[in-house]
Each structure stands twice: as C-alpha cells, then as structure tokens.
Amino acid sequence: MRGERHIWFWLGAFVLLILLIALIKDILLPFVVGIVLAYFLNPIADRLSALGLNRVFSSALIVGGVAALVTAAIVLLAPLLFAQAQQLAAALPGEISRFTDLFEAWARARLGDRYPEVEQGLAKSSQTMAENVSGLVGWLATALWDRSLAIFNFMTLLLVTPVVMFYVLVDWYPMLNKIDGWLPRDQADTIRQLASDVNDAVAAFIRGQGTVCLILGTFYALALSLLGLKYGLLVGVITGILTFIPFVGWATGIITATTLAVIQYWPEMMPIVLVAGVFGVGQALDAAYLSPTIVGSKVGLHPVWLIFSLFVFSYLFGLVGVLIAVPLAAALGVVVRFLLKAYLGSSFYKGAKSSTGMTAKQKAVARHE
C-alpha cells in the first residue's frame, strides 16, 4: 500500500506539472531558453571556476560571450537567411514547375509512346504540390511571426533570457543541493541515481548533439554556398538544426539540396554530384567521428520515439514544447527503463516461488503426485 501511495503521488505531481506548463506556456519561452542555455554552458562555468575565477564573474563572462555571438548572428547572418527564405518562398511555385518540366522531358525520353498515359496525372500532381507547398510556406511564416517573432515576445526573449541564464549559472549547485534536500529520505538514493542517469542522457543530447548540429550546420552552409547552390546557406542551416533528429535532418537536407541542384544545373551532372557528395561527406563525418566522440552512447533515444515526442510536445505546448521535448523524452526513457528493470526483477513477472524454488502451481502438482 505504501508503494502504491508513492506511485500515485509522483504520478499526480507529474500530471500537475504538465497542466501547469500548458496553462502558462505562452510566457515560458524566455525562461525555457535561458535554462536550456545555462544547462548547455554549465561545464564552461565549471571550468572557469576551476581556474580560479569567481562563479559570478564566470557566469557574467559566459552570458556576455553568448550575447555577443547572438548579436553578431542577428546582424550578419539573419538578414541573409531571411532574404533567402523570402526568395525561396516567392520562387517556389516556379521552381516546382521547372522541376516538373525537367522530369517530363526525362520521362518522355524514357517512356516514349507510354508517356501520355501518365502526363495528365503528373500535371495534376505538380499543380497540387505547388499550391500545397506555397500554402505551407505562407502558414509557417505567419505562424512564426505570430508566435515567436512578435515584437513583445522577441523583446522579452532578448531581455529576459540573459537574466535567467545568468542566475541559473550562478545558483546552479545551490539549487541542486536545495532540491536534494527536498527528496524523500527513503527513496533519496534511488532518485539520485535516476537523476544521474537522466542527466547523462540529457547532457549527451543537448550538449553533444547540439554541438554536432552546430558543426554540421556550419559545414553544410559553407560547402553549399561555396558550390554556388541557390539558397545553399538556408538549406545548410536548416539541415544543421534538424540534425538533432537522427537521419531526418540529413535526409531532408540531401533531398532538398539535390532537388534544387537539379533545377539549377541540369543537364550538367558534376555540380549535382558535388552537392550530393557534400551530404555524403557530412554523414560519414557524423557517423565515423562526431556522434561517437561527442555524443557517445548515453542518449538511448530511438529516432521514432524522438520524433513522436517532438510531435506530441509541439502540439501540446507549441514552441516551448519543441524545446522541452528532447529533455523530457530522455527523462521518460530513463524512467521507463528503470520501471521495466524493476518489473522484470519482481515476483509479479517471475511468479511467486516457494523456498524450494518451485512456483505455487508446481508445488501443488508435486503434492498431488
């Protein structure tokens, strides 16, 4: 009974937490971003403190460095990305039509007399695709502006996030010690072990995969831009961001970039091969060195579970849900594995055994014989 009460208590606490997040999700963005950045950068603060710098000064130095990088990105990179996004949104219907023309010419040469049979369906499909993609781009731009780039939210993000990040970095270990003091004493060791496992998984993903995303995004953006691919900078940055979903980012990037390369360079094959080769090099670099070295094997998140969690939390909590989806998915994965291990070691799974090692059913059969 006592164990059941504990389970119901923690289940109720989790449900209340989810309801609270849903209730105040519209104001959580700067706080979530600040906490995530502080978590990501806490090892740097630890390193600076170990070198003898005051924790407050170390935190201020880190926040100042991040602010400088963000300012430089906004001034130098954001206008280029925004311009390419505008150009792509305006040119997308025409680019799709041009791609369709290229495909039609290739199909006519291959199919010969059989081509008219598929021409009508191809034309209808291309028209529908152009309309849907244009509508999707317009909806996405409107949604991003309405939800995250409105003046108030943008200013709040710029002003509140650095403050949150600074105080979380300064008070990181006092906060952890305070939370540790609130743990129920009988279960404190178990909860600490779970928290340690959760921290390993979340740190491997946020710090490790975040670093991989930054490296690959920079590589793709520079390589595609140097090859002269239209919208190469935009495609490279988006691919880098999506790399935190295993395989999805790479697949999205290579399909998008290769399609744009075909539209831009056909019938020249060498530029198209080079564009596809950039993603081959990026994937090989990620698989052979970046992920094993930086991320390691502590994440334990299946790609399907990761994609599902992103869909669920983004649907429930919007942009805030996207930011908390991965940490919560990693934490839930650790808890589920812990519960599964406890279940497999329980008498409910193994069956009640007597002192002789026989189950109750085996003992009854033995008595009958």
Buried (B, 14 or more C-beta within 10 A) or exposed (E): EEEEEEEEEBEEEEEEEBEEBEEEBEEBBBBBBBBBBBBBBBEBBBEBBEEEBEBEEBBBBBBEEBBEEBEEEEEEEEEBBEEBBEEBBEBBBEBBBBBBEBBBEEBBEEEEEEBEEEEEEBEEEBBEBBEEBBEEBEEEBEEEEEEBEEEEBEEBBBEBBBEBBBBBBBBBEEEEEEEEEEBEEEEEEEBEEBBEBBBBBBBBBBBBBBBBBEBBBEBBBBBBBEBEBBBBBBBBBBBBBBBBBBEBBBBBBBEBBBBBBBBBBBEEEEBBEBBEEBBEEBBEBBEEEBBEEBBEEBBBBEEEBBBEBBEBBBEBBBBBBBBBBBBBBBBBBBBEBBEEEEEEEEEEEEEEEEEEEBEEEBBEEEEEE
